[in-house]
């Protein structure tokens, strides 16, 4: 390895420290081109797990599980042809290469949860941490209101992994950097572009779960993300246009999203955005693209149907939900065109798994059917609240040090039937409206009922035609009114799946990998305002 490359790799490893990330969160900097993947199917984990479960039983625990995880990530960003330093974790703007490895033990003792974790993975430490988790449960029992009630689950002894065609860690670092430099060079060919940023991020997670109910489950995950940002100036107005894609996939995903092929368009739209004038205020029809709808679905459908929010367990950090458990089967959530599915099985989904962190097999189920709320997101601990006998498999933790709790699956707005209007047909049916692409700002109340959403790019629609680009755009969305005004959903061949960079929840805060799909939607008579930076 030459000295220049060695220095660069060292700077990547220092990225987490430079941004204030705790040193203990990352065991060491490493060369992603040489680092070997975590060993799969290693029998020692079964032996270590059995010892931990046996110790928990000796200590009087009625339930126990142990979860080993090893995560590694690489993030690279280039701005105007130059490698950017710093950044952070998955989806961050800078460059770093990180690895972390450890385990967590979760027990029920006296009807109460206890949890403890450690980055020191040895038989003695596993035994000690099992005792600590039990002590936590004993201490917590003084505040117990009721015993933990777990839905039954089948025991599994399985190996599952995300199918990939090309391992990102087998691609030379120089190749990745050269690709990003070429993309920024393409964007910079437009003389009005001030800054051109291209970034990629890769994450690999290995996880081994064993439970006192007989499950031994090993899983391997891959995540790939990429982003383009072009910032342009016209006069005193500076605007940015972005292109972002994420998936549970390998390196092949980058070829599918075609960063080089989108670079020129993103640059041109950034310039157009910098010349745009604000949109007029008032009631307008909206044509919302899948790249935009992901965040709206996430905030006012996916979060609102998490049963821990509904039950008030999450109120302290991120609010509850306007939905009530008694609303299932009754609440009119939207128009007859509104059909939403929760899905842990969708190929390339960011929230796709073989099994959740309770050992529940991945599944797919309806949340909204023909506009009526018909289901919720549950796990083993909360299924009984919904009157269900089995968990929907929504338990997840993003790190060995964190306690697993309820997190959302892939939440998808189903496409319209064959013959549903295309985007062009939706536009032709709008007299006064706005076409919205990409994610932007959002603001939501503590019950996921009253929100305001922006986007990344906006075009005015007048008399059935897409006209000028506009700026400083937001729309207001009272959840049930907003979806009640859903007038059309595009057909299956216009449906797209979009991942989000992260979703914070809980205390201590955890960030998971959510993703959402939809076809383009036409929503009538929504209040549009102006957002001024």
Buried (B, 14 or more C-beta within 10 A) or exposed (E): EEEEBEEBBEBBBBBBBBBEBEEEBBBEBBBBBEBEEBEEEBEEBBEBBEBBBBBBBEBEBBBBBBBBBBBBBBBBBBBBBEBBBBBBBBBBBBBBBBBBBBBBBBBBBBBBBBBBBBBEBEEEBBBBBBBBBBBBBBEBBEEEEEEBEBBEBEEBEEEBEBEBEBBBBEBEBEEBBEBBBBBBBBBBEBEBBBBBBBBBBBBBBBBBBBBBBEBBBBBBBBBBBBBBBBBBBBEEBBBBBBBBBBBBBBBBBBEEBEBBEBBBBBBBBBBBBBBBEBBEEEEBBBBBBBBBBBBBBBBBBBBBBBBBBBBEBBBEEBBBBBBEEEBBEEBBBBBEBBBBBBBBBBEBBBBBBBBBBBBBBBBBBBBBBBBBBBBBBBBBBBBBBBEBEBBBBBBBBBBBBBBBBBBBBBBBBBBBEEEBBBBEEBBBBBEBBBBBBBBBEBEBEEBBBBBBBBBBBBBBBEEBEBEEBBBBBBBBBBBBBBBBBBBBBBBEEBBBBBBBBBBEBBEEEBBBBBBBBBBBBBBBEBBBBEBEE
